[in-house]
Amino acid sequence: MTTYHFVGIKGSGMSALALILHDMDYNVQGSDVEKRFFTQEALENRRISIFPFDKKNINENQVVIAGNAFNDDNEEIAYAREIGVPVYRYHEFLGNFIQNFTSIAVTGSHGKTSTTGLLAHVLSEAEPTSFLIGDGSGKGEKGSEYFVFEACEYRRHFLAYKPDYAIMTNIDFDHPDYFKDVDDVFSAFQDMAMLVKKGIIAYGDDPYLQKIQANVPVVFYGLDDQNDFQAANIKKETTGTTFDVYVRNTFYRTFTIPSYGLHNVLNALSVVALCHYENIPGEIIEEHLASFNGVKRRFSEKTFGSQVLIDDYAHHPTEIKATIEAAQQKYPEREVVAIFQPHTFTRTKTFLDEFAESLREADSVYLCDIFGSAREADGALKIDDLISKIPNAKLITEDAINVLAKHSKGVLLFMGAGDIQKFQQAYEQQKSVS
C-alpha cells in the first residue's frame, strides 16, 4: 500500500494535509527538523510518525509530498528523485487532490485563516466537509461533498489550484520579498480568478477586487449599497457583534458572531454569501456563525491574574490595526498593550511607517527584535528604526519581560508571525515565579 511521506510535515499547511489523508485511511508519515512546533500535537495524537531528515526514510512504495520551505537539495527529496519515487510539491499535490470534491479556496491578503475556519465550521453542519486551515488544522471526512481550504498567494502557489469556488477577502501589498507592489499582487489574484470553475465571492469594497475579471459569476459582499451581500446596522458589543444582511437590497437575516472588529463581520459576511449561493439553510448559517470558537493564534485569549493575554498572528500593519480594534471593542475600559515582533527585515523595511501608524493605536507599545527569514540578510535595518517612530515605545527582551506586570489590568496583545509565543511564555513563567 502506498505511503505518503511528507518532507517538512510540521509546516502548518503540510501538517493539515497529513491529517486529512490520515483521516481518509491513507498511510501517512513525515520528517522534519528536531525543533518542536505547535503543529506536532495533532500529528502525535493521530499517531503519525515523524522522523529526522534521512534519505533512509524514503523507499519505492511512497509518494513524497515536499514542503515549500525545503529545496530540491534536501537529502530526502534528492534521493526520492534519484530512485524514481514520485515527488509533488505541497501546492501541486493539493491542486490535484481537491478535484475530488466541490472545492472552495479561501484567499486574500488578510483574513484567510479565520474565514477558512469559519466556513468549514458552518458547512460541516450542513454537509460532509473536509478542510485544511492555515493554522495547522485539518480534517478528512469520508464521503465529503465539500473541501474548504486556505489558498496562499505567496510565490503564486495558489495558481496550482483550480477550485470550484473562491472567496477573495481583500488585496493588499504584502510579501515584499516576492511581489514588486500591490499591482503585482493584483495580477496574481487576477490569474487565480481565471482558474475558478463555478463562482467567486469577492469583497466588493476593495478597489482592486472590484476590477477582478473571471469566466464565472462574481458575487460581491461588503458594507456599501452596491454589494450583492451587504452588512448593515452593525452593533458592536463587548460580548460580540450583531449585524443585518441584505441580499441585493432585500433583508435576509440577522446574525450574531462571538468575535470583534469589523474584519470579523466581513469574514462572516463572505461565509453567508457562499452558503447562500450553495443553498445552505439560513438557520444553519445563523446558528453556527454564533457558535464558532475561532482558529489557533487568531485573538486567542486567556485570563492571567488581573490581566488578559491575547496571542495573535497579526504581522502586517492592516492586521495589527484590526487586532487592536477588536481588543478595544471587547475591553473598552482596559488599557490595550501591544507587544509586537516584526516578521522579516524585508516586510519591516517596506512598511516601517505603516507599522508605526498601526501600533500607535495601542495605549502602550513594546517591540521585540526583528524575526528574520532564512531567505534574507538583515542589512542595516534595526528594531530601533521602528521604535523611534512610536512615542514611548520600548524594546523588550525575554529576560526583561516582567516589565509587563506594571500593566496590572491591561490587555496584552502578543502579535507576530515568528516566535512571539516564547515572549508570552517567558512572561507567564517569570510572573508565576515572582
Number of C-alpha atoms within 10 A of each C-alpha: 7 11 17 19 26 28 32 25 28 26 22 21 27 28 26 27 28 31 23 22 18 21 18 15 10 15 16 23 22 26 19 19 14 10 6 10 11 13 19 17 12 16 23 11 8 12 12 18 13 22 16 13 18 14 14 9 17 20 17 12 13 20 19 26 26 26 23 16 10 14 11 12 9 14 16 23 24 14 19 20 13 9 11 10 17 14 20 16 17 21 22 17 17 21 17 12 14 21 14 11 17 16 26 28 26 28 26 24 21 20 20 24 27 24 27 27 26 24 28 23 21 24 25 20 14 14 13 15 25 26 28 30 28 23 23 24 23 27 21 22 18 13 12 16 16 22 27 28 31 25 30 20 19 16 13 17 18 24 21 17 22 21 29 21 23 29 29 25 25 21 20 17 18 23 19 19 15 13 18 12 13 15 14 13 25 20 14 19 25 17 16 23 25 15 20 22 17 16 21 26 23 25 27 26 17 16 11 19 21 13 11 18 14 17 13 16 13 22 19 24 32 24 21 13 16 14 20 19 29 27 24 17 11 17 11 17 16 15 14 17 22 21 19 17 24 20 16 15 13 11 14 15 15 16 24 21 21 17 26 24 21 16 19 19 22 20 24 22 25 28 24 24 23 22 19 16 12 10 9 18 11 15 11 14 23 17 15 21 23 17 14 16 15 17 19 19 20 18 23 16 15 11 10 13 11 12 18 18 21 21 21 23 21 27 21 25 20 15 21 25 20 18 25 24 20 22 23 20 19 18 17 13 10 17 19 24 23 25 26 27 26 27 22 23 22 22 19 26 17 15 17 18 15 15 25 19 16 19 24 19 17 20 15 20 24 23 22 20 15 19 18 17 13 8 8 11 12 13 8 8 14 14 17 13 14 20 19 12 16 19 11 12 20 16 17 20 15 14 11 13 20 17 13 17 16 8 16 13 16 21 25 24 28 26 31 25 18 17 12 21 18 12 21 21 13 17 20 16 13 16 16 10 7 6
